[in-house]
Amino acid sequence: MKKQHQQHRQNHRSLSLKKRRAFSVIELIITIAVSTVAIGVTVLALARVHHVDTLARASNDLDRTIARLADRLRQDCSTATSVEVTEDGVAKVQIGKDTITYKSEDQGLVRRAALGNKKTFDTFPLPSTIRYGWTVQKRKKRQVLVLSFQPTVAKSSSSLSVHAHSVLAVVGSDIGLASRRSDQ
């Protein structure tokens, strides 16, 4: 009896294996559909992560540019004798007979210096969506050149936003006033 039972199990297995040799069309379609959905979700998630990473890099680049601009502006003003802002928004830093200008151009804020026989040119790339302006203030008998960045809000998820930010540079002083940032 035992032998007969084992033979019956073997026959049953061989029959079930013969019946299950291939996948049905429906099983293949379901597998392909599930795989397609999984791949689609993965691609969308990777695209979003890439987009966020790109915005973070652009924001860090903007912060570095503003910091570099602030350092340069403070260096120029520390040796300056006077500053002025023209009607067309050009900041002029006077160092003796020499002049350094900061002017908004297509590529960003451009610094041009003619100090003696040496002429230098430096560009601070700022996105066209960033608004900024110059003012000269009097504080305790000293001139202070102020570069103010207006707060902007990202209109879409692909644009940068900036907080209200001011760079202060005291004329004729090596006092390193820090940038002021106010989150509003």
TORRO-333274 format. One line per 5 residues: number of its first residue (from 1); their letters; for each residue x, y, z of N, C-alpha, C. Coordinates in steps of 0.001 Angstrom, whole numbers, always signed. Atoms other than C-alpha are relative to their C-alpha. Layout:
BEGIN
NUM) A) X/Y/Z/X/Y/Z/X/Y/Z  ...
This chain:
BEGIN
1) MKKQH) +814/-1188/+0/+0/+0/+0/+860/+1257/+0  -870/-1151/-85/+2783/+2303/+823/+622/+303/-1360  -592/-186/+1317/+4405/+1770/-2543/-1011/+588/-966  +1061/-500/+873/+1158/+2415/-4299/-270/+1487/+280  +225/-1392/-379/+680/+5666/-2397/+1125/+906/-539
6) QQHRQ) -1128/-777/+510/+4184/+6895/-3359/-75/+140/-1515  +115/-66/+1452/+3595/+6057/-7004/-1113/+963/-395  +1111/-917/+270/+286/+7924/-6930/+461/+1462/+168  -509/-1364/-231/+2049/+11012/-5489/+932/+422/-1131  -916/-308/+1094/+4725/+10794/-8171/-769/+290/-1286
11) NHRSL) +825/-232/+1187/+2131/+10531/-10928/-710/+1347/+102  +706/-1272/-207/+226/+13454/-9446/+958/+1175/-225  -995/-1052/+189/+3410/+15555/-9333/+353/+169/-1467  -368/-94/+1407/+4339/+14732/-12880/-1136/+594/-820  +1137/-600/+703/+816/+15591/-14050/-78/+1500/+272
16) SLKKR) +81/-1422/-321/+866/+18922/-12177/+1152/+766/-645  -1108/-655/+671/+4299/+19708/-13599/-270/+140/-1491  +325/-74/+1422/+3088/+18925/-17081/-1028/+1086/-266  +1029/-1022/+175/+123/+21221/-16607/+578/+1408/+200  -524/-1317/-367/+2249/+24123/-15159/+1330/+297/-681
21) RAFSV) -1284/-255/+640/+5083/+24216/-17665/+152/+1442/-456  -80/-1367/+532/+4288/+27742/-18970/-933/+926/+775  +879/-997/-599/+2768/+31004/-17711/-1135/+271/-959  +1113/-373/+875/-601/+31994/-18994/+193/+1448/-449  -90/-1365/+527/-1005/+35191/-20996/-451/+994/+1058
26) IELII) +506/-910/-1035/-2969/+36781/-18157/+1064/+219/+1069  -1054/-148/-995/-162/+36103/-15671/+1123/+894/-528  -1034/-847/+594/+2360/+37696/-18031/-449/+1461/-71  +517/-1378/+88/+173/+40768/-18580/-23/+654/+1377  +44/-550/-1363/-331/+41233/-14832/+1415/+303/+488
31) TIAVS) -1395/-225/-406/+3422/+40882/-14186/+583/+1233/-690  -496/-1172/+743/+4238/+43423/-16899/-640/+1280/+528  +700/-1194/-503/+1604/+45866/-15580/+553/+416/+1363  -534/-317/-1325/+2882/+45650/-11997/+1423/+543/-120  -1372/-477/+208/+6488/+46070/-13171/+14/+1413/-567
36) TVAIG) +80/-1332/+604/+5519/+49086/-15279/-369/+1055/+1037  +388/-946/-1055/+3801/+50790/-12336/+1166/+231/+959  -1132/-143/-923/+6792/+50105/-10060/+1118/+840/-619  -1036/-782/+685/+9245/+51490/-12619/-437/+1454/-148  +510/-1374/+133/+7038/+54547/-13228/+102/+777/+1299
41) VTVLA) -85/-659/-1309/+6842/+55380/-9519/+1454/+302/+343  -1427/-199/-276/+10606/+54958/-9181/+572/+1151/-830  -501/-1074/+874/+11335/+57240/-12145/-517/+1356/+472  +549/-1265/-494/+8995/+59943/-10809/+695/+438/+1291  -681/-333/-1249/+10619/+59772/-7373/+1424/+483/-274
46) LARVH) -1359/-427/+337/+14113/+60026/-8881/+18/+1373/-655  +77/-1320/+642/+13082/+62994/-11023/-234/+1089/+1042  +284/-985/-1052/+11715/+64813/-7963/+1250/+234/+866  -1224/-134/-793/+14883/+64115/-5954/+1044/+805/-767  -943/-755/+827/+17000/+65424/-8839/-375/+1479/-45
51) HVDTL) +475/-1383/+48/+14862/+68578/-9061/+309/+724/+1317  -272/-606/-1307/+15161/+69270/-5312/+1505/+219/+183  -1450/-130/-88/+18922/+68660/-5480/+499/+1180/-841  -386/-1118/+874/+19252/+71128/-8377/-336/+1339/+650  +374/-1243/-684/+17348/+73823/-6448/+898/+263/+1213
56) ARASN) -868/-173/-1167/+19458/+73221/-3345/+1387/+489/-425  -1306/-456/+502/+22667/+73604/-5354/-61/+1455/-456  +140/-1382/+458/+21395/+76812/-6959/-108/+950/+1192  +126/-829/-1196/+20440/+78186/-3546/+1348/+163/+698  -1340/-82/-595/+23890/+77357/-2157/+922/+885/-834
61) DLDRT) -800/-865/+873/+25523/+79005/-5184/-351/+1470/+223  +441/-1378/-243/+23434/+82148/-4586/+533/+499/+1338  -519/-402/-1312/+24415/+82214/-899/+1506/+277/-64  -1447/-216/+141/+28113/+81860/-1816/+293/+1278/-782  -200/-1215/+793/+27822/+84622/-4420/-244/+1241/+852
66) IARLA) +306/-1150/-863/+26193/+87002/-1924/+1095/+173/+1054  -1080/-91/-997/+28871/+86177/+681/+1280/+560/-629  -1194/-501/+708/+31670/+86781/-1853/-158/+1484/-334  +287/-1399/+295/+30021/+90056/-2916/+123/+847/+1262  -71/-744/-1260/+29676/+91161/+710/+1448/+205/+436
71) DRLRQ) -1420/-125/-373/+33349/+90442/+1435/+718/+1022/-873  -664/-920/+940/+34487/+92313/-1677/-440/+1443/+244  +541/-1340/-246/+32221/+95280/-968/+581/+591/+1285  -574/-486/-1269/+33482/+95556/+2621/+1479/+343/-153  -1418/-309/+243/+37115/+95387/+1452/+135/+1333/-723
76) DCSTA) -71/-1251/+760/+36487/+98177/-1058/-356/+1195/+876  +449/-1128/-819/+34634/+100374/+1432/+933/+287/+1169  -887/-234/-1138/+37209/+99888/+4194/+1109/+995/-347  -1048/-950/+414/+39759/+101905/+2160/-583/+1205/-736  +646/-1076/+767/+37216/+104252/+534/-31/+1307/+776
81) TSVEV) +164/-1325/-604/+36945/+107967/+1143/-1445/+462/-82  +1425/-334/+118/+33339/+108257/-63/-686/-1009/-916  +821/+843/+879/+30503/+106398/-1768/-1198/+804/-460  +1235/-614/+489/+27552/+107421/-3870/-760/-1014/-841  +843/+829/+851/+24655/+105796/-5673/-632/+921/-1022
86) TEDGV) +544/-842/+1065/+23694/+107265/-9035/-1487/-315/-214  +1431/+188/+267/+20130/+107621/-10300/-294/-1295/-744  +229/+1243/+746/+20547/+104623/-12598/+434/-1239/+786  -259/+1147/-861/+21465/+102393/-9628/+1417/-515/+16  -1407/+400/-26/+25244/+102322/-9956/+610/+491/+1315
91) AKVQI) -695/-376/-1230/+27192/+102271/-6690/+1443/+336/-355  -1374/-432/+269/+30454/+104219/-6888/+732/+144/+1325  -842/-46/-1193/+33156/+103705/-4276/+1262/+764/-386  -1146/-861/+301/+35792/+106443/-4290/+1135/-314/+963  -1205/+246/-795/+39302/+105524/-3105/+1051/+969/-524
96) GKDTI) -897/-1052/+500/+41388/+108679/-3443/-499/+492/-1345  +393/-420/+1347/+41360/+109499/-7166/-603/-1150/-807  +488/+1189/+710/+40325/+105976/-8146/-1454/-288/+356  +1417/+319/-188/+36771/+104694/-8542/-261/-1475/-272  +494/+1366/+212/+35194/+101278/-8178/-1502/+111/-187
101) TYKSE) +1446/-43/+245/+31735/+100794/-9662/-600/-1398/+122  +802/+1217/-56/+29117/+98148/-8972/-1264/+294/-805  +1107/-278/+901/+26563/+97974/-11760/-727/-1292/-362  +806/+1145/+406/+23714/+95627/-12620/+45/-132/-1517  -40/+283/+1430/+24190/+94027/-16031/-677/-1336/-255
106) DQGLV) +686/+1238/+361/+22771/+91039/-17909/+516/-1217/+756  -584/+1178/-642/+25170/+88553/-16339/-33/+65/+1515  +77/-152/-1453/+24595/+89868/-12790/+543/+1346/+421  -587/-1228/-525/+26230/+92507/-10625/+1484/-1/-367  -1370/-63/+507/+29533/+93633/-12163/+772/+1073/+765
111) RRAAL) -898/-922/-695/+32386/+95253/-10227/+1139/+331/-950  -1110/-471/+828/+34837/+97359/-12233/+845/+947/+850  -906/-834/-791/+37873/+98864/-10571/+1154/+467/-873  -1177/-569/+662/+40507/+101172/-11982/+828/+640/+1106  -841/-468/-1101/+43091/+101489/-9228/+1403/+229/-534
116) GNKKT) -1281/-342/+625/+46093/+103328/-10627/+8/-518/-1424  -97/+582/+1344/+47215/+101469/-13752/-674/-1369/-88  +577/+1347/-43/+45510/+98255/-12686/-1529/+73/-137  +1448/+60/+197/+42013/+97563/-14027/-459/-1430/+266  +537/+1332/-295/+39972/+94669/-12670/-1497/-26/-291
121) FDTFP) +1392/+228/+374/+36623/+93218/-13562/-446/-1266/+729  +503/+1166/-727/+34559/+90850/-11406/-1507/-57/-161  +1438/+185/+175/+31097/+89406/-11953/-548/-837/+1144  +722/+743/-1027/+28712/+88274/-9246/-1329/-427/-621  +1211/+427/+703/+26087/+86173/-11058/-1204/-79/+944
126) LPSTI) +1246/+10/-770/+22631/+86881/-9640/-1143/-261/-976  +1129/+274/+904/+19437/+85477/-11178/-809/+1263/-255  +780/-1186/+354/+17259/+88015/-12960/-1251/+143/+860  +1187/-71/-857/+14411/+87164/-10575/+302/+651/+1349  -396/-594/-1279/+16389/+88563/-7597/+33/+1517/-159
131) RYGWT) +40/-1468/+17/+15668/+92236/-6913/+876/+541/+1123  -871/-606/-997/+18207/+94422/-5109/+161/+1481/-307  -195/-1432/+173/+19013/+98079/-4590/+1044/+533/+964  -1058/-637/-776/+21669/+100410/-3193/-542/+1216/+728  +262/-1252/-712/+21373/+103126/-562/+1273/+385/+758
136) VQKRK) -1098/-493/-833/+23871/+105294/+1288/-638/+624/+1227  +541/-522/-1257/+23136/+105999/+4934/+1118/+665/+792  -953/-645/-915/+24833/+108254/+7494/-230/-601/+1380  +78/+560/-1354/+25581/+106567/+10812/+1214/+470/+782  -1071/-508/-863/+27627/+108324/+13482/+1127/+619/-809
141) KRQVL) -949/-754/+828/+29376/+110621/+10988/+741/-866/-1018  -607/+870/+1012/+30248/+107715/+8695/-1053/-350/-1046  +880/+467/+1058/+28803/+106715/+5380/-48/-1530/+48  +171/+1454/+64/+27386/+103199/+5146/-678/-313/-1325  +582/+444/+1259/+26772/+101629/+1759/-803/-1263/+287
146) VLSFQ) +894/+1120/-292/+23799/+99255/+1973/-493/-595/-1317  +539/+751/+1130/+22967/+96622/-613/-1122/-868/+564  +1166/+716/-534/+19450/+95319/+72/-589/-907/-1066  +670/+959/+869/+17973/+92206/-1482/-1451/-80/+437  +1426/+56/-301/+14201/+92260/-1690/-436/-1455/+85
151) PTVAK) +448/+1388/-84/+12444/+89106/-576/-836/-371/-1223  +787/+512/+1113/+11106/+87072/-3452/-506/-1376/+365  +597/+1301/-257/+8842/+84083/-3309/+28/-772/-1305  -48/+843/+1194/+9267/+81208/-5713/-1410/-120/-572  +1308/+64/+647/+6394/+81422/-8192/-303/-1406/-489
156) SSSSL) +180/+1401/+384/+6954/+77853/-9256/+1027/-814/+762  -931/+853/-734/+8769/+74903/-7821/+1372/-38/-662  -1293/+32/+693/+11581/+75472/-10336/+746/+1329/+115  -702/-1272/-132/+12573/+79002/-9249/+478/+196/+1433  -587/-282/-1308/+14677/+80293/-6373/-771/+1091/+706
161) SVHAH) +534/-1109/-779/+13395/+82447/-3583/+1145/+511/+876  -1044/-588/-835/+15493/+84804/-1487/-679/+718/+1164  +512/-688/-1177/+14967/+86209/+1997/+459/+1453/-50  -471/-1373/-125/+15226/+89894/+2844/+1407/-59/+587  -1415/+128/-344/+18954/+90409/+3145/+661/+1334/-269
166) SVLAV) -729/-1254/+205/+21161/+93467/+3590/+1484/-219/+243  -1445/+5/-170/+24897/+93847/+3155/+394/+1426/+344  -416/-1322/-455/+26368/+96775/+5093/+1513/+111/-116  -1439/-249/+100/+29783/+98264/+4347/+266/+1428/+470  -304/-1311/-574/+31159/+101137/+6434/+1180/+599/-744
171) VGSDI) -1043/-682/+753/+33220/+103658/+4486/+1117/+439/+949  -1166/-440/-757/+36759/+104224/+5796/+181/-733/+1309  -126/+763/-1240/+36533/+101538/+8448/+205/-1462/-335  -195/+1422/+237/+37784/+98000/+8639/-892/-846/+904  +968/+735/-812/+34883/+97057/+10879/-762/-931/-931
176) GLASR) +719/+963/+837/+33433/+93892/+9395/-1416/-174/+493  +1397/+173/-387/+29712/+94368/+9794/-564/-1214/-709  +560/+1231/+578/+27920/+91124/+9231/-1227/+317/-843  +1232/-114/+772/+25182/+90655/+6720/-1175/-201/+937  +1213/+197/-783/+21706/+90928/+8162/-994/-735/-881
181) RSDQ) +1004/+763/+728/+19124/+88410/+7139/-1224/-95/+877  +1220/+128/-774/+15550/+88554/+8245/-964/-891/-754  +967/+915/+608/+13254/+85640/+7489/-1388/+538/+246  +1338/-579/-143/+9828/+87041/+6801/-1018/-910/-604
